[in-house]
Amino acid sequence: MCKRLFVISVNIVIMVTIIALYLFALGLTFGSFALVVADRTIRKKDWVKGRSSCDSCHRTLAPFDLVPLLSWLSTAGKCRYCKVKLAAMYPLVELALGLAFAGSYLITQDSLQGFASFTMFGLWLLGLVFMTILLIIDAKTMRLPYKFLFPLIGISSVYALIGIFTAPDIMSTFLQVLASVAVGAGIFAVLFGVSQGKWIGDSDVLFGIVIGLYLGRPLDSWLAIILACLAGLLYALAFSVTKRKSIRHSKIPFGPFLIIGLYFTFLFGAQIIDWYIETILFM
């Protein structure tokens, strides 16, 4: 009996590992795709047509130059043709999305039971691809384009609707999602209105809707915003130390921090909130 349980446990570990590795490779691929879409969007080029080329020598890249992460490693981070050093952003984004895909599965695998949960998981991964595109664009241009925000709102809306209609108490879950959206978007809407767009952009309000839809609980949306602010504060401190000047008069994109806050709250929000209630509030 013990031997049988051991074999079953080993098989489960192997299966989970294989799926995680597959999702990691899939994430690497979509990370490369996100980089292409973001780069061509910034350059106002058609990201559907055309071949990728080196920014320095403009040589059209061969298929073996476009293998996520491995191509960069095989050339020691340089263009294979002109030997110009490539930005570390390329492998980092690919690696980050690969880890985000695999991490999402490893953390949520126990809840993946049935068609609805797997569909919601797929919608979460698809959302991560759009978030990566937005993160890159916002980091470079200080804007979150509507052309990617609105599809992301649509994806997260379908995610939320599936969660609502498969919940034991549909009305209660609907009200929770509604409150979550009110918190996620409402805070930014107030800041946008009070500052007349000087403190925060309307695109952040729209991303707040995404936060509310994906998280589905007002406390989780609040936590995501807090984590985003903390991440932004850490960045500001690091900027001040490394650049040796205050960030007070510099503009920083808030979108990447919102995405970070959403990701970690999506995976660990319940545990963080429970820890806070038990450890800090002693409840």
Secondary structure, 3 states (H helix, E strand, C coil): CHHHHHHHHHHHHHHHHHHHHHHHHHHHHHHHHHHHHHHHHHCCCCCCCCCCECCCCCCECCHHHCCCCHHHHHCCCECCCCCCECCCHHHHHHHHHHHHHHHHHHHHHHHCCCHHHHHHHHHHHHHHHHHHHHHHHHHHHCCCCHHHHHHHHHHHHHHHHHHHHCCCCHHHHHHHHHHHHHHHHHHHHHHHHHHCCCCCCHHHHHHHHHHHHHHCCHHHHHHHHHHHHHHHHHHHHHHHHHHCCCCCCCCCCCHHHHHHHHHHHHHHHHHHHHHHHHHHCCC
